[in-house]
Amino acid sequence: MRARAATEDHPLTRWALVALTIAFVILFLLMPLIMVFSAALEQGASHALDTLSDPDTLSSIWLTAVVALIAVPLNTVFGVAAAWAVAKYDFRGKSVLTALIDLPFSVSPVIAGLIYVLIFGLQGWIGPWLRENDIKIIFALPGIILATMFVTVPFVARELIPLMTDQGRDEEEAAISLGASGWKTFFRITLPSIKWGLLYGVLLCNARAMGEFGAVSVVSGHIRGQTNTMPLHVEVLYNDYQFVAAFAVASVLALLALVTLTLKSFLEWRYADEIAAVHRR
C-alpha cells in the first residue's frame, strides 16, 4: 500500500471537498438558473416571446443596452488611466487613490443612488440650477448612467493594476528613450501585455452594468417605458403579479450573464498559452 506524502490530503478529504463544492454550485447557482428558465417557459415559449415583444419590455432592453454602451467604455478609459497612474508612478496619496477606486465595492449601491439624488435632485446641491437651465439628470438617462458608472468603476482598474505593476516600467522607459511617443509606447508595449486583463475587466464591467439594480432604482424613478432598465422592469412585472413575464425578462438577463461567462471561458481556453506567457513575464 502506497504511503501518503505528508503534504497529500486523505482521499476522503478530497472527495468531501469536491462533493461539497458541487453541491453548493448546484444548490445556489445551477438550480436558481434552471428555475428562472423553467418559470419563463411555464406558459409556453410563445407567451414568453409575447412578453419580450411588449413595448415596455423592449424599452427596458434598449435602455439597458444604451446605458452599458456608454458606461462601460467610459469606465474602460478611466480604468486604464487609473491603473497606469497607480502602477507606473509614485506620488503622494497613491494609497488613497487605490482605496477610492475600491470604494464602490464597500458602499451600498442604494447609498450611491441617494448620493446622486442629493447632488442632482430638485432639492439637491445643484438641483435648482439644473431646473433653471432645463437640465434633467435624476429620473432620466444621465442619472442612470452616472449611477451605473459609480458601481462599475473598479472592475477594469482592479483587473489591470496587478498586471501593470508586474509589468514594471523598464520596457516603456526603453521605448521612450529610443524616441517612441507615449501613444506608440502604450499600443506597442503596454497594451499587448494587459489586453487579456483588459478584456476580462470589460466583460465583468458590462455584466455588472446590465444587472445593476440598487443605484439605478433610486435615480430612475421607475417610469415605465422611459427609465426602467431590465432589472427594474423585472421588479415591476413581479410586483404586478405577472410572474411569467417577470421570469421571461429575467431569463434574458441570465442569458446575457451566461454569454459573458461562456465568452470568458472560451478566451481562456483558446488563448491559454498566450495568457500564461503574459502572467509569467
MOGIWO-V796003 format. One line per field, one symbol per residue. ss: DSSP state (H for helix, E for strand, - for the rest). Layout:
# MOGIWO-V796003
ss = ???
This chain:
# MOGIWO-V796003
ss = ----------HHHHHHHHHHHHHHHHHHHHHHHHHHHHHH----HHHHHHHH--HHHHHHHHHHHHHHHHHHHHHHHHHHHHHHHHHH-----HHHHHHHHHHHHH--HHHHHHHHHHHH------HHHHHH--------HHHHHHHHHHHHHHHHHHHHHHHHHHH--HHHHHHHH----HHHHHHHHHHHHHHHHHHHHHHHHHHHHHH--HHHHHHH---------HHHHHHHHHH---HHHHHHHHHHHHHHHHHHHHHHHHHHHH-HHHHHHHHH-
